Amino acid sequence: MHRKELNERSPLRVLEQSTHGGLGRGNLGVIVARHGVGKTAFLVGVALDDLLRERNVLHVALDVSIDRVCTFYDEIFNDLVHTQKLEDVWQARLGIERHRRIVCYAEGDFTPAKLRDGLGFWKDHGAFEPDAIIIEGHDFSTLDAPALAELKSIAGECNAEMWMSAATTRAAERDERGVPEPVAQLVSSIDVVLGMAHDGNAVHVQLHKDHDNPVASDLRLALDPTTMLLVKE
């Protein structure tokens, strides 16, 4: 299988269909789950889907090392190569390295202003403009509405999709859509909200908010807990 066919068959095409075309440039999506369920694997899967289509991805990670992020990409990519029998492996690897940028911040050191400054630097000095921005590990319990709105505005300025992860707890209160705290209180600034839950066999992905559509579709998507790859249900 070659990259084009791999992308055409990707489970993320199911997500695009369920969200009436996908997240969309300039929009903000959040994946919500308890610690250890697979939020990072989901985000890396989204990033690899873009990278294999030769789209630029900026991955922002909080309180982890660049080596750790790269290792996660390598593990998931290797599982993808093995399970899907990808043929043009080295061309794919080179494309990932060429189109990806990773930046890590210490806990509490990340701000929207720093992200905007970094994007300006890479554009002016590295000829790099992202098609997708991944922000992993931000503590939503410390995130206020103005800061989230500024992050979304950055996505608009860059004409990029922005995905973030948010940790919740089993006992968290939920709004009428099923969105758990601490994301529920900020949901008005978020275009797409996905939740993840482990049932012992697989990690099921649920669509809680789909842009301005009053009813979210039933999303037939899961994360294989063995390979950490997204699969269709």
C-alpha positions as CSV (number, residue, x, y, z in Angstrom):
1,M,0.0,0.0,0.0
2,H,1.2,3.5,-0.9
3,R,0.7,6.7,1.1
4,K,-2.2,8.0,-1.1
5,E,-4.2,4.8,-0.6
6,L,-3.3,4.7,3.1
7,N,-4.8,8.2,3.5
8,E,-7.8,7.4,1.4
9,R,-8.5,4.4,3.7
10,S,-7.6,6.2,7.0
11,P,-10.2,6.0,9.8
12,L,-9.9,9.8,10.0
13,R,-12.0,10.0,6.8
14,V,-14.8,8.6,9.1
15,L,-14.2,11.6,11.4
16,E,-14.4,14.0,8.5
17,Q,-17.7,12.5,7.3
18,S,-19.1,12.6,10.8
19,T,-18.1,16.3,11.3
20,H,-19.5,17.4,7.9
21,G,-16.1,17.8,6.3
22,G,-13.7,17.7,9.2
23,L,-12.4,20.3,11.7
24,G,-11.5,22.9,9.0
25,R,-8.9,25.5,8.8
26,G,-9.1,28.2,11.4
27,N,-11.0,26.0,13.8
28,L,-10.2,24.5,17.1
29,G,-10.8,20.8,18.1
30,V,-10.2,19.2,21.5
31,I,-9.8,15.5,22.4
32,V,-10.9,14.9,26.0
33,A,-10.1,11.8,28.1
34,R,-8.8,10.7,31.5
35,H,-5.1,10.3,31.9
36,G,-3.5,7.4,30.1
37,V,-6.4,6.7,27.8
38,G,-4.7,7.7,24.5
39,K,-5.0,11.4,23.8
40,T,-1.4,11.7,22.6
41,A,-1.8,8.7,20.3
42,F,-4.9,10.3,18.8
43,L,-3.2,13.6,18.2
44,V,-0.1,11.9,16.7
45,G,-2.5,9.9,14.4
46,V,-4.0,13.2,13.3
47,A,-0.6,14.7,12.7
48,L,0.7,11.7,10.7
49,D,-2.4,11.7,8.5
50,D,-1.5,15.3,7.5
51,L,2.2,14.6,7.3
52,L,1.7,11.7,4.9
53,R,-0.2,14.1,2.7
54,E,2.8,16.5,2.8
55,R,1.1,19.0,4.9
56,N,3.1,21.0,7.5
57,V,2.4,20.2,11.1
58,L,3.6,22.0,14.2
59,H,3.5,19.9,17.3
60,V,3.6,21.8,20.6
61,A,4.2,19.6,23.7
62,L,4.1,20.8,27.3
63,D,6.4,19.3,30.0
64,V,7.8,16.5,27.9
65,S,11.1,16.3,25.9
66,I,11.4,16.5,22.1
67,D,13.0,13.0,22.2
68,R,9.9,11.6,23.9
69,V,7.6,13.2,21.3
70,C,9.8,11.9,18.4
71,T,9.7,8.4,20.0
72,F,5.9,8.5,20.1
73,Y,5.8,9.4,16.4
74,D,8.2,6.6,15.5
75,E,6.3,4.0,17.5
76,I,3.0,4.8,15.9
77,F,4.4,5.2,12.4
78,N,6.2,1.8,12.7
79,D,2.9,0.2,13.8
80,L,1.2,1.9,10.8
81,V,3.8,0.6,8.4
82,H,3.5,-2.9,9.8
83,T,-0.3,-3.2,9.9
84,Q,-1.0,-1.4,6.6
85,K,2.1,-2.8,4.8
86,L,3.2,0.6,3.6
87,E,5.6,0.2,0.7
88,D,7.2,3.7,0.3
89,V,8.4,3.8,3.9
90,W,11.6,5.8,3.4
91,Q,9.9,8.4,1.3
92,A,7.2,8.7,3.9
93,R,9.8,9.1,6.7
94,L,11.6,11.8,4.8
95,G,8.3,13.6,4.2
96,I,7.5,13.5,7.9
97,E,10.8,15.0,8.9
98,R,10.6,17.7,6.2
99,H,7.0,18.8,7.1
100,R,7.1,18.5,10.9
101,R,8.3,20.9,13.6
102,I,8.3,20.0,17.3
103,V,8.6,22.5,20.1
104,C,8.5,21.8,23.8
105,Y,7.8,24.1,26.8
106,A,8.2,23.5,30.5
107,E,5.0,23.4,32.5
108,G,3.6,26.9,33.0
109,D,6.0,28.4,30.4
110,F,3.6,28.2,27.4
111,T,1.5,31.2,26.4
112,P,-0.4,32.1,23.2
113,A,2.0,35.1,22.8
114,K,5.0,32.7,22.7
115,L,3.3,30.5,20.1
116,R,2.5,33.5,17.9
117,D,6.1,34.7,18.2
118,G,7.4,31.3,17.3
119,L,5.1,31.0,14.3
120,G,6.4,34.4,13.0
121,F,10.0,33.3,13.4
122,W,9.5,30.0,11.6
123,K,7.7,31.8,8.8
124,D,10.3,34.5,8.3
125,H,13.4,32.4,8.9
126,G,12.4,28.9,8.2
127,A,9.9,29.2,5.4
128,F,7.5,27.1,7.5
129,E,3.8,27.7,7.8
130,P,1.7,25.0,9.5
131,D,-1.4,23.5,8.0
132,A,-2.1,21.9,11.4
133,I,-1.1,22.9,14.9
134,I,-1.1,20.2,17.7
135,I,-1.0,21.4,21.3
136,E,-0.5,18.5,23.7
137,G,-0.7,18.5,27.5
138,H,-2.2,21.9,28.2
139,D,-3.9,22.0,31.6
140,F,-7.5,23.1,30.8
141,S,-8.2,23.7,34.5
142,T,-5.8,26.6,34.4
143,L,-7.0,27.8,30.9
144,D,-9.4,30.7,30.8
145,A,-11.7,31.8,28.0
146,P,-9.6,34.7,26.7
147,A,-6.5,32.5,26.4
148,L,-8.4,29.8,24.5
149,A,-10.0,32.4,22.3
150,E,-6.5,33.8,21.5
151,L,-5.2,30.3,20.6
152,K,-8.2,29.9,18.2
153,S,-7.4,33.3,16.7
154,I,-3.9,32.1,16.0
155,A,-5.3,29.2,14.1
156,G,-7.3,31.7,12.0
157,E,-4.3,33.9,11.4
158,C,-2.3,30.8,10.2
159,N,-5.2,29.4,8.3
160,A,-4.5,26.1,10.1
161,E,-6.5,23.5,12.0
162,M,-5.7,23.4,15.7
163,W,-6.1,20.3,17.9
164,M,-5.6,20.2,21.6
165,S,-5.8,17.6,24.3
166,A,-7.5,18.0,27.7
167,A,-7.5,15.7,30.7
168,T,-10.7,15.0,32.7
169,T,-11.7,12.7,35.5
170,R,-14.3,9.9,35.9
171,A,-16.3,12.1,38.3
172,A,-16.3,15.2,36.2
173,E,-19.6,17.0,35.6
174,R,-20.8,17.1,32.0
175,D,-23.0,19.5,30.0
176,E,-26.0,18.6,28.0
177,R,-23.8,17.4,25.1
178,G,-21.8,15.2,27.3
179,V,-18.7,17.4,27.3
180,P,-16.9,17.0,30.7
181,E,-15.3,19.6,32.8
182,P,-12.9,21.4,32.6
183,V,-13.7,21.6,28.8
184,A,-17.4,22.2,29.2
185,Q,-17.0,25.7,30.6
186,L,-14.9,26.7,27.5
187,V,-16.9,24.8,24.9
188,S,-18.3,28.0,23.2
189,S,-14.8,28.7,21.8
190,I,-14.3,25.1,20.6
191,D,-15.6,23.9,17.2
192,V,-15.3,20.1,17.6
193,V,-15.1,18.1,20.9
194,L,-14.2,14.4,21.0
195,G,-14.2,12.2,24.0
196,M,-12.4,8.9,24.6
197,A,-13.3,6.1,27.0
198,H,-11.8,2.6,27.5
199,D,-14.3,-0.3,27.8
200,G,-11.6,-3.0,28.4
201,N,-11.3,-4.0,24.7
202,A,-10.9,-0.8,22.9
203,V,-10.8,3.0,23.4
204,H,-14.0,4.4,21.8
205,V,-14.0,7.9,20.4
206,Q,-17.3,9.8,20.7
207,L,-18.3,13.0,19.1
208,H,-19.7,15.5,21.6
209,K,-19.8,18.7,19.6
210,D,-19.8,19.1,15.8
211,H,-19.4,22.8,15.0
212,D,-22.9,24.4,15.2
213,N,-24.8,21.3,14.4
214,P,-27.4,20.7,17.2
215,V,-27.0,16.9,17.1
216,A,-23.6,15.2,16.9
217,S,-23.3,12.1,14.7
218,D,-22.7,8.6,16.1
219,L,-18.9,8.3,15.4
220,R,-17.8,4.8,14.6
221,L,-14.1,5.2,15.6
222,A,-11.9,3.6,18.2
223,L,-8.2,3.5,19.3
224,D,-6.6,0.0,19.3
225,P,-5.1,-0.2,22.8
226,T,-2.3,-2.6,21.5
227,T,-1.1,-0.6,18.5
228,M,-2.5,2.8,19.5
229,L,-3.8,3.2,16.0
230,L,-7.2,4.6,15.1
231,V,-9.5,2.0,13.6
232,K,-13.0,2.0,12.2
233,E,-15.7,0.3,14.3
